[in-house]
């Protein structure tokens, strides 16, 4: 039975609803803080170890995403690769329940594996956008999907706040606070959430290109590298797309640093508790969802490029201010501004790429999109971690964030010109 266009779009958007739980609870607000405060030897050493793991995972994603994207384009394996990466992500995330104090290597390995698998699944999900909506609607569809994603992260975070790490009363399901069992159990919640809400896209959104059967691994690898080589050599002919990817190399690093260290920064510099972090996460998700939804209605009118520029100006101002302020109230103000413009930045970047991409190379170019988000994504976490360790100061580490946003902004103004898209 044929699936309606609106149902396909909603099913596709549900995947943002699904995977946002990992970014919200594991990467940004709960598990990273649990690792640095409980598993690691001390907070600053833990920050350095966490940053190095994010960096290594980013390099792995950068290496494999274009190659897997080329294979998906050549053989119609987008859905197959996506299902596999979702399964790995869910299993690795659920396994984060087990590491306790001192289990540093196990915790970092499982986190790194979950991060790689989650990001690869997002590559293939993004590549469905040109198949489910016309180009003139990509900004609206992408923005509303991001907004739905933030709603998903918010709801999952609320469940964790009420049922797993409540300020008063006992956690649900007989969980104990002893040995942080209730905090570790939030990873199982994320894994179940991710798996359940990934079902709509795997079930209802069909791949445009039917899968080829009987291909040997060697032939897949050869074909993938050939397509990658051809695409790379022709990439410079798509000037706007090429420079968008270059700009994103930097401004996405700033986002990666915020996602990786925002909760840690709030905890160390402003004394946030786990409960504070829950509320912090709720507010940021609400703001990000509002921002993504608001810009979804205007992005197709003002253009994705202008949307990206607006968000970068605001992110630079808010993140730079957060370095110098002392009061928790002022930090909250900076966090709200950052939240409002993170969603539109990510959404507009995805929509802009989808508009510039040739239909026959969607997976490859979204693979390069992931590459641009991860090839130097080690830079933000490593600089943040190294500067924090060197100066024993989270504030010095935070200087990395506005600097990366600024470099991305310069490339967007200087090289990504309005007008022709090739």
N, C-alpha and C positions, 0 to 999 in steps of 0.2 A: 504494500500500500504506500502511495506517495505521501511524503511528509510536506506540509505547507511551509512556505518561506518563513513566516513568522515563527513557526514552531522550530525550524532549523536554527534561526537566529537566537531564539531563547535557549535552545539546547546548547548552542555554541557558547553563549554568554554564561551558562551554568558552570562551565569549566573555570572561569574566573572566580565564581562563587566558591568552587571547590578548592582550588589551589591557594587562595588567599589565606586560608587558615594556617598553612605552613609559614608563609611570610610573616604573618601577624604574631603567631604564638611561639614558633620555634626560632625564626631568624631574628625577630626584632624585640619581643617584649618578655618572653618567659624563659625559654631554654637558654638563650645566650647569657642572661643574668644568672640563672641557676648554675651554668657552667663556670662562669667567672667567680661567683661567690661561694660555691659549694664544691664542685668537682676539682677545680684548679687549685694550685698551691696558694696563690693570692690574686687579687683582682687585676693588677697591672700585668702580671705574667699571664694570667688567663686571657686578658684582652689581646696581648700579643699572639698567643696561641690561636685564639679564635680568628683573629685577622689573617694569620698565615693560612689557616684552613680554608677560609673563604677565598683567599687568593689562589690556592692550589686548585680548589674546585672550579674557580673561574677559568683557569688555564685549561683544565680538562674540557669544560663546556665549550670554550673557544675553539679547541682543536676538533672536537667531534661534531659540533652542531652543523657546520657547513657540509661535512662529508655525509652525515646522515640525511641532511636535507637534500643533497644531490641524489642519494640512493632512493629517497622517497619520491622524488620527481621522476626518476628514471623507471622505477618499478611499481609505482602506485602503492607504496608501503607506508604512507603517512599514518593511517589508522593503526597498522600493526606496530610501528615504532612507538606511537603514542600510548597504546595499551600496555606495552612492555615497560615503558618508563614510569607510567603511573603505578604499576604493580611494584616495581623496585622502590619507588619513592614511599609508598605506603608501608611496605615491610620495614624499610630502614627507619622511617619515622617512628613506627610503633616500637621498634627495638631500642629507641632512645630511653625507654622506660628503665632499662637495666643498669646503665652506668651510675655509680654512686661516687662518693668522695674518693679521689685518688685514681679513678678509672679514666684518666685523661685520654689516652690513646684510643680506647674503645669508643668513648664519647665523640671524639673528633672524627674518627673513621666513619661512624654511623651518620653523623651530621653531614659530613662531606659527601657521602654517597647519596643521602636523601636530597641534598641541595642540587647535586648534578642531575639526578633523575628528574626532580621537579622542574628544573630549568629546561631540560630537553623536552619534557612533555609540553611545556609552554611554547617552544619553538613550533611544534607541529600543530598545536591549537591555533597559533597566530596565522599559520599558513592557510587555514580554512577561511579566513576573512574574505579574500577575493572571490571565493566560491559561493558564499552565502548572501552577499549583499553587493549592490552596484557601487561603483567608485564614488559617486556623488553622495552616498550615504555612509561611507566608511567612518567619517568622523563621528557621526551620531551613534552608529552601532558600536564602534570601539569604545566611545566615552561611556555609553550606558552599560556596556559589559564591565568596564572598570568600576563603575558605580556599584553594580551588582556584586562585584568582587569585594569591594569594601564593606558592603552590607554583610556578605558571608563572613569576612574576617571579624566584623563587629559581633555578629550573633554567636559565632564560635567562642569569641573572647568573653562574652557575657555568660555563656554556659560555664566556661572555665572559672570565671569570677564567682558565680553563684554556687556552683556545684563541686568545684575541685579545690579552689583556694579561697574559701569564704573568710571574711574578716572575723565573723562570729559564727558559732555553731560548727557542727561536724561536716566534713566533706561527704559527698554522696558515695554510694556503692561500697560503704564500709572502708573507705580509704583512710589511711592514717597519716598524721603529720610527721610521725617518726621517720627519720631517714629521708624526709621530703618525698614520701611515696605519693602524696596527693599532687605535688608539683610535677613529678616524673610522669604521672598518669595522664597529664594533659597531652603528652605526645601520642598516646593511644587514641585520645579523642580526635586529634588532628588527623591521624591516619584513617580512622573510620569516616570522618567527615569528607576527606579527600576522595576516598574510594566511592562513597555513596553518591556524591554529587558529580562525579565524573561519568556516571552511567548514561545520562542523557546524550552527551556528544558521541559516546562510543556506540550507542544503540540507534540514535535517530539521524545523525548527520553522516550521510554517505559520502565517500570519496569520489571525486569527479572521474579520476582515472582508475580503471579496474586494476587490481594487482596482477603482476606477472608471476607465473609459477615456474618452478623448476630451475631457478637461477642458483648457481653455485656461489659460495661466499667469495671465491676469488674473482669471479666475473662481476659481482656486485661492487667489490672494492675497485677493480679496474675501471668500470663504468663511472663510478662516483668520482674518482680522481680525474678522469677525462672531462667530465662535465664541470667539475670545479675549476680545472685549468682553463677551459673555454670561458666560463663565466667570469673568472678573475681577469682574464685578458680583455674582456669586453666591458668590465665594470666601469672603466674610466669613461666609456662613451655615455654612460648614464651619469652625467656630471652632478646633477642635484642629489641623486641617490648616493653617489660616492662620497660627497662632502657631508651629507647628512650622517652617514655612517662614521665618518671621521669625527664630526662634532660630538656624536653620541659616545664615541670612545671615552670622552672626558666627562660630559655632564652626567652620564649614567653612572660613572665611578663615584660621583658625589652622592647619588641616590643609594648606591650599594653601601657606601660608608655610613649613611644615615640609618639604613635598615639594619646594618650589622652592629652599630655602636650606639644608636639613639637611646635604647633602654639602659645600656651600661653607663652612658654619659649622665643620664638623669639620676641613676642610682648613686654613682660615685660623687658627682658634683652637687646634687640637690637632695640627697638622702631619700630617694624614692624607695618605698617598700614594695613587695610583690603586689599588694593591694593597690598601691599608688600606680604601679605600672599597668595594672589592669584598667584602671580608670583612664590613665594616659593613653593606652591603646584604644579604648572606646572613643575617646575624644578625637584622636587622630583619624580613626576609621570613619567617624561621622563626618569630619571636615573633608577628608579625602573623597568620600562618596559624594558629598555636596558639590565639591569642586569639579569632580569628573562629570557629574550629571549636568551641572550648570553649563560647563563648556561644551557638552555634547550638543546643546541646542544652538550654540553660536559658532562652533569651530568650522562647520561646513560653509559658513558665511564669511568669516574673516580669514580662513585658511589655516592649515596645520602649522605652517611656518610661523605666522604671527602668534599663534597660540603657544608654540614652544618658546618664542622670545619672551613673551609676557611672563610665562612661568619661571624662566631662568632669572629674569630681573628680580622677581619676588623671592625666589629661593636663595639667591645670593644675599639679598638684604637680611632675610630672617636668619639664615645660618651664621652670617658674620656677626649679627647682633647677639646671638646665643653664646658666642665665645666670651663676651665681656660682661654680660649681665650677672648680677649676684642673687637676685631674689627669685624664689620659686614662681611667683606670680608672673614676673617678666619672662621667665623661661616658658611658662604656659602660653603666653602670647606669641612667642616665636614659634612654638610647636604648632599652634593653630594655623598660623600663616603657612608654615611648611606643609602641613597636612592639606590645606586647601589647594596647593599648587602641585603636589606630587602626582595626584591622579591625572589631571589634565596634561601634564608633561609626558607621562607614560602613554596615555591614550593617543595624544596627538602624534607622538613619534611612531606608534604602530600604524595609525591611519595614514600618515604621510608616506611611509614606506609602501603600504598596500596600493596607494595611488600611483607610485612611481614604478612599480614592479611589473615586468612582462608576465602575462598569465601563465606561460609555459615554464617559468622559473620561480614560481612562488615559494616553494620549499627551500630552494637554494638561496634565494635572496633573504628569506626570513632566517635561514641558517647564518648568512652573513650579518643579519640584524642581531642575532644572538652573539655572533662573533664580536661585533662592534660593542656589544654590552658587556662582553666578558674578556676580550683579548687583553685589555689593560685593567680589568676590574680588580686585579690583584693590587693595582697601584694605590687606590683609595684605602683599602684595609691595611696594606703593608705600611704605607706612610703614616696612617693614623696610629697603628700599633707600635711602629718603631719610634715615632715622635713621642707617644705617650710613655713608652719604656725609657727612652733616652732622657727625657726631661721630667719623668715621674709626674706627668700632668695630662689629664684628659683634655684640658682646654687647649693646650698646644697641639694635641692630636686633632682636635676639632677644626683647626685652621685649614686642614686638608680639604674640607668640604666646600667652602665658598671658592677656594682657589680652583678646584676642578670645574665647578659650575661656570666660573668666569672664562676659563679656557674654552669650554664648549660654546659659550655665548659668543666669543670672538669668532670662532669658526662659522657659527650660524649667520652672523652679520656679514662676515667678510666673503664667505664662499658659497653659502646656500642662498642663491638669488631667487626672487620671485619671477614668475614668468614661465618660460619653457621648462619642461620637466626632464628633458634629456640633453 
